[in-house]
Amino acid sequence: MKMRNRKMFLFAAFLILLLVCSVVTAQDGAGNEVLTNDKVVMMVKAGLPPSLIVSKIRASKTNFNTNTDELIRLQQAHVPTEIVTAMVEASTHVSAITSSTGAGDASKADPNDPASAHEAGIYLYEEKDGQRKMTQLEPSVSKQTKTGGVFASAMTGGLAKIKFKAALSGRNAPLQIVATRPVFYFYFEVKNAGLSSNSYYATSPSEFVLVKLDAKEHTREVTVSQANAFGAQSGTMDKAARAFKVEKLAAGVYKVTPQEDLVEGEYGFYNGGGMGGGATVAKIFDFGIKVPH
């Protein structure tokens, strides 16, 4: 009797396992399905309710063609207006420059096309011999804060300012370019309100400062705050800042260009998010300019 119960138990467990595997397989298949215009037309011709098709569109991966000719073809195929509208909305959502996230599906985009989807970050845009190239700037991290003017401050009873500098290792940034007025594209994660969930919470290039770094023998430095007996002031100094113009292309997508040509030297985009309040870590999206001689 016990043996029979054991066999029944194992058989029931096998059926449950088989059922679970079938459900998972079906879910995986549904998750991998990509809806196209033709599949939508097939569902309409099969008599599926428009509300069901719209729900399917919103829950699925899509690759719709919504140009004028296709919209006319869909109309001629008697696809209801609410379905066509859902298709257009889905196409707009995954577009890099109109998506509400501002980032889109970067895995399917042309990495050298500014209008394509990109992961959140700052990118250098270059054109050479008719070829486009986009290079993402990787931030350099400063875990060292240098001070200057301590002696002068002591001699003046705290009137002279003490400067606190963020120092990046190395005399030159890994990324060196020749253009004196380079073009950059900023891609923000609008949903998460930050350029990167692991670094900043900025939502616009206007929160950054383009600074010229002071190149030393083994480091590159920039003043990030100063203080005297009357108080402290955070932020980079005016003499290090370089003005730039910002053009908003879409939600979370901006084109950034220096207002004047940059001279040869070391530069970086810095928003002050990593310094201040006693913090000793700064992240600067650095690059260098080397003018051909």
Helices and strands as residue ranges (DSSP letters): H 2-32, E 34-35, H 37-45, H 50-59, E 61-62, H 68-76, H 81-94, G 106-108, E 121-128, E 131-136, E 139-142, E 144-148, H 150-155, E 162-169, E 176-177, E 183-187, G 205-207, E 209-215, E 219-228, E 231-234, G 238-240, E 241-242, E 244-250, E 253-258, E 265-270, E 275-276, E 279-280, E 282-289
